[in-house]
Amino acid sequence: MSEVKVNKISPRSGTDVTLGDSGDTFTIPSGATITNSGTANGFGATGAVNWNTTVKTGDFTAVSGEGYFVNSTSGEIDVTLPAGTAGSIIAVADYANTADTNNIILKQNGSDKIEGSTDDFIVNQEGASLTLVFVDSTKGWIITDTGNSTDASITPSYVAASGGNTTVNSPCGDYKIHTFTGPGTFTVSCVGNAAGSNTLEYLVVAGGGAGGRDQSGGGGAGGLRTNFPSPATGGLEVTATGYPVSVGGGGSRPGCNGTPGNSGSQSVFTGSSTITSAGGGGGTGNGGSTTGQTGGSGGGGDSNQSGSAGNTPPVTPPQGNPGGTSSGPNGAGGGGGASCAGGNSPGGTTAGNGGSGTGFPTVFVNNAGQPSGGNYYFSGGGGGSAHSGGTHGTGGLGGGGRGGGTTPPGVQAPEAGTDNQGGGGGGCGNNAYTNQTGGSGIVIIRYKFQN
């Protein structure tokens, strides 16, 4: 192979130089570059740039012939344009789709203009990209090409998963609902994308606490945590893996007179973020000799005691509320619920009601929970007990059990919290000790699977 080495090729006459013949191929070795002086056409011609793939995260000065990916996530970025020479070209692209929040500012070099103006040019559209060519001193840099990544067409893809006791299509048609009433694994086989779906909505309800024994406070409801509706709080992103699910059991009734009810067990959905709801606290035992238990919602107090704290451990938004307070020796407070505190005993022989739970539409929970007014409720507190001929507290909406009492006539045993609703058990009164156990929890997961 012959080799010719020269520093410059000039025409013998005129201004044209011909390389090879029609159909010939010229190979540029790997690593070689061709530099455009800024006024030449042909190789490296005006209208094209070489993209610099080192992402810019701070202010910089552009070089003619280069394009830049600019990441303004951390703040506004200034791009100083090179000195204007006819045919010079640069390009910028919004790397992280944040130019609408933190602008990319194109600044002229000296007296050079941008689109005929000496003002800076502000790129403030999400996903914008643009190419600028320097023409002359009258107009300066002119935008010759623009685009916007957010206008691109992406084929929708949707989350696909398995697991749970039941999997049904939501009544609204485009969502699937997975319900866990016991432990299991939620297995994601397809993560989807933003054009279709790539997030989950969840409801995690823990087991409710038991009512106390022998003239006592109602059990607190199991903690309730949810991101429904997800546009308000942000959906839970997924990866293609199996996510363990545990469902807490209700608290068992206490074994000895005067002791508080046992707390419920936590429910956990271990997704890309671990969502843990705490078990409800047990209600206070007889005579104020013992205190109730804290938990997702707290147990009710008895004999001039305050109710126990809810939202323990604390999360935002709160997973529950405190139990109600007793204002006398013969009436106990209700257990706290997901939406409100347990009712206080006003004194005498009247007990406090259990706090109400939180309601959800059937399109999210598929008719699980306690129905009322078109919604389905979870995590109601147990009612407090009354004695000496008093009036028991009602269970909170969402599976809370009624407290024990003697009105209407005859000794009334407390009711247990409802299973798979996280309801607190009712406090017992007048030595009717049975049934004040808390209800077990539930985990519900929903996602969009079609459009």
PLY file of the C-alpha trace (Angstrom):
ply
format ascii 1.0
element vertex 451
property float x
property float y
property float z
element edge 450
property int vertex1
property int vertex2
end_header
0.00 0.00 0.00
1.37 3.38 -1.01
1.46 6.24 1.47
1.55 9.99 0.79
2.38 12.41 3.60
1.69 16.15 3.08
0.66 19.03 5.31
-1.66 20.69 2.79
-3.39 19.93 -0.51
-4.02 22.99 -2.71
-5.64 23.18 -6.17
-3.33 23.81 -9.14
-5.86 26.36 -10.40
-9.20 27.63 -9.18
-10.54 26.61 -5.76
-11.74 23.00 -6.26
-9.86 19.88 -5.19
-11.12 16.42 -6.15
-10.26 13.38 -4.02
-10.57 10.04 -5.85
-13.13 9.00 -8.39
-16.86 8.33 -8.28
-17.67 5.30 -6.11
-14.46 5.44 -4.10
-14.60 5.03 -0.31
-12.37 7.03 2.05
-11.74 5.47 5.49
-11.12 7.61 8.57
-9.04 5.55 11.06
-10.36 5.01 14.57
-9.38 7.88 16.86
-8.78 10.34 14.01
-10.72 13.64 13.97
-11.67 16.10 11.28
-11.73 19.73 12.38
-14.06 22.29 10.85
-12.56 25.79 10.86
-16.02 27.26 11.31
-16.43 28.47 7.74
-15.73 25.28 5.80
-18.43 23.06 4.36
-18.24 19.31 3.67
-16.65 17.28 6.48
-17.91 18.63 9.81
-20.27 20.89 7.91
-22.51 23.47 9.57
-25.62 21.76 10.91
-23.94 18.95 12.84
-22.11 18.76 16.15
-20.02 16.18 17.95
-21.81 15.41 21.23
-19.72 15.61 24.39
-21.01 12.77 26.58
-19.54 14.17 29.80
-22.68 15.59 31.41
-22.38 19.23 32.49
-23.61 19.94 36.02
-22.30 23.50 36.44
-21.60 26.71 34.49
-19.29 26.30 31.46
-18.15 27.88 28.17
-19.16 26.04 25.00
-16.76 25.22 22.15
-17.82 25.51 18.52
-18.66 22.14 16.96
-19.74 20.51 20.22
-23.09 19.53 21.72
-23.62 19.28 25.49
-25.93 17.36 27.82
-26.77 19.77 30.65
-28.07 18.48 34.01
-29.70 21.33 35.94
-31.13 19.14 38.72
-29.11 20.98 41.39
-29.67 24.51 40.09
-29.66 26.93 37.17
-26.72 26.55 34.73
-25.11 29.28 32.59
-23.71 28.28 29.18
-21.44 30.97 27.70
-21.39 30.74 23.90
-18.05 30.83 22.02
-16.97 33.92 20.12
-19.13 34.22 17.04
-17.58 33.24 13.69
-19.82 32.62 10.70
-20.65 28.93 10.58
-19.84 28.21 14.24
-22.28 25.74 15.78
-23.18 24.48 19.26
-26.05 22.43 20.75
-27.46 21.81 24.23
-29.91 19.22 25.56
-31.79 19.08 28.89
-30.26 15.88 30.32
-32.53 15.31 33.34
-35.74 17.00 32.12
-35.34 19.72 34.76
-34.92 22.87 32.64
-38.49 23.89 33.48
-37.51 24.04 37.18
-33.85 25.11 36.94
-33.31 26.96 33.68
-30.40 26.57 31.27
-29.19 30.11 30.42
-27.38 30.74 27.11
-25.13 33.81 27.47
-23.60 35.68 24.50
-19.86 36.19 24.17
-19.04 39.91 24.20
-21.29 41.78 21.81
-22.50 38.72 19.91
-26.25 38.49 19.66
-28.64 35.57 20.08
-31.61 35.65 17.71
-30.86 39.33 17.06
-30.90 40.28 20.76
-28.14 41.01 23.27
-30.28 39.45 26.04
-29.50 36.04 27.45
-31.53 33.18 25.98
-33.43 31.14 28.58
-34.15 27.44 28.00
-37.10 26.71 30.29
-38.92 23.77 28.69
-38.67 20.30 30.20
-36.62 17.98 27.98
-35.70 20.73 25.48
-32.80 20.46 23.05
-31.64 23.05 20.52
-28.92 23.72 17.96
-27.54 27.21 17.29
-25.47 28.43 14.33
-23.66 31.81 14.22
-24.62 33.66 11.03
-23.53 37.31 11.20
-23.35 40.37 13.45
-26.98 41.33 12.72
-28.67 38.20 14.04
-25.73 36.47 15.71
-26.61 32.96 16.90
-29.77 31.57 15.26
-31.63 28.47 16.41
-31.76 26.05 13.49
-33.18 22.98 15.19
-35.24 22.25 18.33
-36.75 19.21 19.96
-38.39 18.08 23.18
-37.95 14.63 24.67
-41.33 14.85 26.43
-43.01 14.92 23.01
-41.50 11.57 22.03
-43.83 8.64 21.60
-43.16 5.76 24.01
-44.96 2.43 23.77
-46.82 1.97 27.07
-45.82 -0.95 29.27
-47.65 -2.00 32.44
-46.86 -3.63 35.76
-47.56 -7.36 35.86
-47.48 -9.35 39.10
-48.84 -12.34 41.01
-49.53 -13.25 44.63
-52.14 -12.89 47.35
-55.21 -14.82 48.42
-57.21 -13.19 45.64
-56.36 -11.23 42.49
-59.20 -9.46 40.71
-59.73 -6.70 38.21
-60.83 -3.46 39.84
-64.43 -2.45 39.10
-63.03 0.54 37.19
-61.55 -1.94 34.69
-57.92 -0.86 34.23
-56.47 -1.95 37.61
-55.69 -5.23 39.33
-56.16 -5.71 43.08
-54.12 -8.26 45.08
-55.45 -9.02 48.57
-53.38 -10.70 51.30
-55.23 -11.95 54.39
-52.18 -13.95 55.46
-48.45 -14.08 54.70
-47.29 -14.42 51.10
-45.14 -12.96 48.33
-46.08 -10.27 45.83
-44.01 -11.16 42.74
-43.46 -8.53 40.03
-42.68 -9.98 36.59
-42.83 -6.70 34.60
-42.01 -3.23 35.95
-43.80 -1.28 33.18
-42.93 2.31 32.30
-44.21 5.83 32.88
-46.27 5.79 29.67
-48.25 2.84 31.04
-47.69 2.12 34.74
-44.65 1.57 36.94
-45.92 2.16 40.49
-48.14 0.53 43.10
-50.81 1.69 45.52
-50.97 -0.11 48.84
-52.99 -0.48 52.03
-51.21 -2.09 55.00
-53.38 -2.73 58.09
-51.98 -4.33 61.25
-53.77 -6.50 63.79
-55.98 -4.71 66.36
-55.33 -4.75 70.10
-57.50 -6.67 72.55
-59.74 -4.98 75.11
-58.61 -5.08 78.74
-59.96 -7.58 81.27
-62.52 -6.86 83.98
-64.06 -3.37 83.61
-61.60 -2.01 81.06
-60.74 0.10 78.02
-61.29 -0.82 74.38
-58.43 -2.13 72.25
-56.73 0.20 69.78
-57.09 -0.45 66.05
-54.22 -1.82 64.02
-52.03 0.82 62.38
-53.15 1.79 58.87
-50.75 3.02 56.19
-51.64 3.77 52.57
-50.58 5.85 49.58
-54.05 5.85 48.00
-54.78 7.81 45.93
-51.19 7.72 44.67
-51.25 10.99 42.63
-51.46 12.79 45.97
-48.65 10.93 47.75
-46.64 9.25 45.01
-46.86 5.64 43.89
-44.43 3.00 45.14
-41.95 2.14 42.36
-41.23 -1.50 41.64
-38.50 -3.80 40.37
-38.89 -7.29 38.96
-38.59 -9.30 42.16
-40.61 -10.94 44.92
-41.77 -8.71 47.77
-42.55 -10.46 51.10
-45.89 -9.67 52.76
-46.77 -10.39 56.39
-50.22 -9.85 57.93
-50.47 -9.21 61.66
-52.78 -11.15 63.94
-55.12 -9.57 66.47
-54.12 -9.23 70.10
-55.19 -12.08 72.39
-57.39 -11.50 75.42
-55.51 -11.09 78.71
-55.28 -14.02 81.07
-55.73 -12.32 84.45
-58.28 -9.96 85.92
-57.34 -6.30 85.82
-54.69 -6.69 83.13
-54.55 -4.76 79.83
-55.35 -6.43 76.57
-52.51 -7.76 74.46
-51.40 -5.70 71.49
-51.90 -6.78 67.89
-49.03 -7.77 65.58
-47.54 -5.62 62.84
-48.21 -6.02 59.11
-45.38 -5.44 56.65
-45.12 -4.98 52.87
-41.45 -5.09 51.92
-41.48 -3.22 48.61
-38.88 -0.78 47.23
-39.64 0.96 50.54
-40.62 -1.16 53.54
-44.11 -0.24 54.76
-44.72 -1.33 58.36
-47.96 -0.79 60.27
-47.80 -1.30 64.04
-50.24 -3.51 65.91
-53.00 -1.81 67.91
-52.45 -1.29 71.63
-54.40 -3.28 74.21
-57.00 -1.52 76.38
-56.40 -0.63 80.04
-57.19 -3.19 82.77
-59.58 -2.78 85.70
-59.36 -0.10 88.33
-56.48 1.87 86.86
-53.96 -0.53 88.36
-52.44 -1.03 84.91
-52.11 1.17 81.85
-53.10 0.39 78.31
-50.72 -0.34 75.47
-49.44 2.07 72.83
-49.45 1.03 69.18
-50.76 1.85 65.72
-53.75 3.19 67.65
-53.72 3.25 71.45
-55.91 1.37 73.91
-58.61 3.18 75.91
-58.15 4.23 79.56
-60.13 3.23 82.64
-60.70 4.73 86.13
-59.53 8.29 85.50
-56.68 7.21 83.22
-55.82 8.75 79.88
-55.89 6.62 76.78
-52.60 5.25 75.47
-50.76 6.88 72.59
-51.32 5.97 68.96
-49.04 6.38 65.94
-46.31 4.54 67.83
-43.72 4.36 66.38
-44.43 7.68 64.66
-44.83 7.86 60.88
-46.13 10.53 58.50
-49.00 10.64 57.81
-50.04 9.14 61.18
-51.04 5.46 61.19
-53.52 5.84 64.05
-54.77 7.79 67.07
-54.76 7.61 70.89
-57.33 5.81 73.00
-60.04 7.66 74.87
-59.79 8.87 78.47
-61.83 7.72 81.45
-63.33 10.40 83.71
-64.55 8.10 86.47
-64.33 4.65 88.02
-67.24 3.05 86.19
-66.75 3.87 82.52
-63.77 3.23 80.23
-62.51 4.99 77.11
-62.74 3.54 73.62
-59.72 2.39 71.65
-58.25 4.73 69.06
-59.06 4.34 65.35
-57.27 5.17 62.12
-59.25 8.39 61.56
-59.92 9.66 65.10
-59.14 9.11 68.76
-61.16 6.78 70.92
-64.18 8.31 72.61
-63.81 9.55 76.17
-65.95 8.23 79.00
-67.81 11.30 80.34
-68.03 9.85 83.83
-70.73 7.95 85.62
-71.35 4.62 83.98
-71.19 5.59 80.30
-68.27 4.22 78.28
-66.50 5.82 75.33
-66.97 4.60 71.77
-64.17 3.23 69.65
-62.53 5.65 67.22
-63.61 5.42 63.59
-61.42 3.81 60.94
-60.64 5.02 57.42
-62.85 4.35 54.40
-61.86 3.43 50.84
-63.84 3.05 47.61
-64.48 -0.41 46.22
-62.29 0.38 43.18
-59.32 0.15 45.54
-60.29 -2.54 48.08
-62.78 -4.66 46.10
-65.45 -4.68 48.82
-63.09 -5.71 51.64
-63.62 -3.93 54.96
-66.80 -2.82 56.76
-69.25 -1.17 54.32
-70.82 2.17 55.12
-72.05 4.96 52.86
-70.43 3.59 49.71
-66.97 3.12 51.27
-65.30 0.21 53.05
-63.65 0.89 56.40
-60.63 -0.53 58.24
-58.96 -0.02 61.64
-61.82 0.91 63.95
-61.16 1.04 67.71
-62.84 -1.19 70.26
-65.56 0.26 72.50
-64.91 0.85 76.19
-66.74 -1.15 78.86
-69.23 0.08 81.44
-70.15 -1.42 84.81
-72.66 -1.02 87.62
-75.57 -0.97 85.19
-73.84 1.28 82.66
-73.92 1.75 78.89
-71.19 0.13 76.82
-69.20 1.89 74.09
-69.83 1.00 70.46
-67.08 -0.31 68.23
-65.53 2.11 65.76
-66.46 1.84 62.08
-63.88 -0.45 60.53
-64.19 -3.64 62.54
-64.04 -2.33 66.11
-65.76 -4.57 68.68
-68.47 -3.38 71.08
-67.47 -2.98 74.71
-69.09 -5.04 77.49
-71.79 -3.63 79.74
-75.22 -4.19 81.30
-77.50 -2.08 79.10
-79.80 -3.30 77.65
-80.65 -5.53 80.64
-78.36 -8.46 81.23
-74.61 -8.78 81.21
-73.20 -8.18 77.74
-69.93 -9.77 76.71
-67.56 -7.62 74.65
-67.19 -8.21 70.92
-63.95 -9.13 69.21
-62.46 -6.91 66.57
-63.23 -8.09 63.04
-60.57 -10.15 61.30
-58.94 -8.71 58.16
-60.14 -5.25 59.15
-57.68 -4.56 61.97
-60.44 -3.73 64.47
-59.74 -3.35 68.19
-61.52 -5.66 70.64
-64.08 -4.27 73.06
-63.23 -3.82 76.73
-64.91 -6.31 79.05
-67.14 -5.39 81.96
-68.94 -7.12 84.83
-66.70 -10.19 84.61
-67.78 -11.13 81.08
-64.28 -11.91 79.86
-64.60 -13.62 76.51
-64.35 -12.30 72.95
-62.37 -9.10 73.48
-59.61 -10.20 71.09
-58.43 -7.88 68.32
-59.06 -8.51 64.63
-56.29 -9.53 62.21
-54.94 -7.19 59.57
-54.85 -7.15 55.78
-52.58 -5.99 52.93
-54.04 -4.79 49.61
-51.96 -3.84 46.55
-53.32 -2.23 43.39
-51.71 -1.21 40.08
-52.73 -0.26 36.55
-52.37 -3.15 34.11
-53.97 -1.75 30.96
-55.31 1.47 29.47
0 1
1 2
2 3
3 4
4 5
5 6
6 7
7 8
8 9
9 10
10 11
11 12
12 13
13 14
14 15
15 16
16 17
17 18
18 19
19 20
20 21
21 22
22 23
23 24
24 25
25 26
26 27
27 28
28 29
29 30
30 31
31 32
32 33
33 34
34 35
35 36
36 37
37 38
38 39
39 40
40 41
41 42
42 43
43 44
44 45
45 46
46 47
47 48
48 49
49 50
50 51
51 52
52 53
53 54
54 55
55 56
56 57
57 58
58 59
59 60
60 61
61 62
62 63
63 64
64 65
65 66
66 67
67 68
68 69
69 70
70 71
71 72
72 73
73 74
74 75
75 76
76 77
77 78
78 79
79 80
80 81
81 82
82 83
83 84
84 85
85 86
86 87
87 88
88 89
89 90
90 91
91 92
92 93
93 94
94 95
95 96
96 97
97 98
98 99
99 100
100 101
101 102
102 103
103 104
104 105
105 106
106 107
107 108
108 109
109 110
110 111
111 112
112 113
113 114
114 115
115 116
116 117
117 118
118 119
119 120
120 121
121 122
122 123
123 124
124 125
125 126
126 127
127 128
128 129
129 130
130 131
131 132
132 133
133 134
134 135
135 136
136 137
137 138
138 139
139 140
140 141
141 142
142 143
143 144
144 145
145 146
146 147
147 148
148 149
149 150
150 151
151 152
152 153
153 154
154 155
155 156
156 157
157 158
158 159
159 160
160 161
161 162
162 163
163 164
164 165
165 166
166 167
167 168
168 169
169 170
170 171
171 172
172 173
173 174
174 175
175 176
176 177
177 178
178 179
179 180
180 181
181 182
182 183
183 184
184 185
185 186
186 187
187 188
188 189
189 190
190 191
191 192
192 193
193 194
194 195
195 196
196 197
197 198
198 199
199 200
200 201
201 202
202 203
203 204
204 205
205 206
206 207
207 208
208 209
209 210
210 211
211 212
212 213
213 214
214 215
215 216
216 217
217 218
218 219
219 220
220 221
221 222
222 223
223 224
224 225
225 226
226 227
227 228
228 229
229 230
230 231
231 232
232 233
233 234
234 235
235 236
236 237
237 238
238 239
239 240
240 241
241 242
242 243
243 244
244 245
245 246
246 247
247 248
248 249
249 250
250 251
251 252
252 253
253 254
254 255
255 256
256 257
257 258
258 259
259 260
260 261
261 262
262 263
263 264
264 265
265 266
266 267
267 268
268 269
269 270
270 271
271 272
272 273
273 274
274 275
275 276
276 277
277 278
278 279
279 280
280 281
281 282
282 283
283 284
284 285
285 286
286 287
287 288
288 289
289 290
290 291
291 292
292 293
293 294
294 295
295 296
296 297
297 298
298 299
299 300
300 301
301 302
302 303
303 304
304 305
305 306
306 307
307 308
308 309
309 310
310 311
311 312
312 313
313 314
314 315
315 316
316 317
317 318
318 319
319 320
320 321
321 322
322 323
323 324
324 325
325 326
326 327
327 328
328 329
329 330
330 331
331 332
332 333
333 334
334 335
335 336
336 337
337 338
338 339
339 340
340 341
341 342
342 343
343 344
344 345
345 346
346 347
347 348
348 349
349 350
350 351
351 352
352 353
353 354
354 355
355 356
356 357
357 358
358 359
359 360
360 361
361 362
362 363
363 364
364 365
365 366
366 367
367 368
368 369
369 370
370 371
371 372
372 373
373 374
374 375
375 376
376 377
377 378
378 379
379 380
380 381
381 382
382 383
383 384
384 385
385 386
386 387
387 388
388 389
389 390
390 391
391 392
392 393
393 394
394 395
395 396
396 397
397 398
398 399
399 400
400 401
401 402
402 403
403 404
404 405
405 406
406 407
407 408
408 409
409 410
410 411
411 412
412 413
413 414
414 415
415 416
416 417
417 418
418 419
419 420
420 421
421 422
422 423
423 424
424 425
425 426
426 427
427 428
428 429
429 430
430 431
431 432
432 433
433 434
434 435
435 436
436 437
437 438
438 439
439 440
440 441
441 442
442 443
443 444
444 445
445 446
446 447
447 448
448 449
449 450
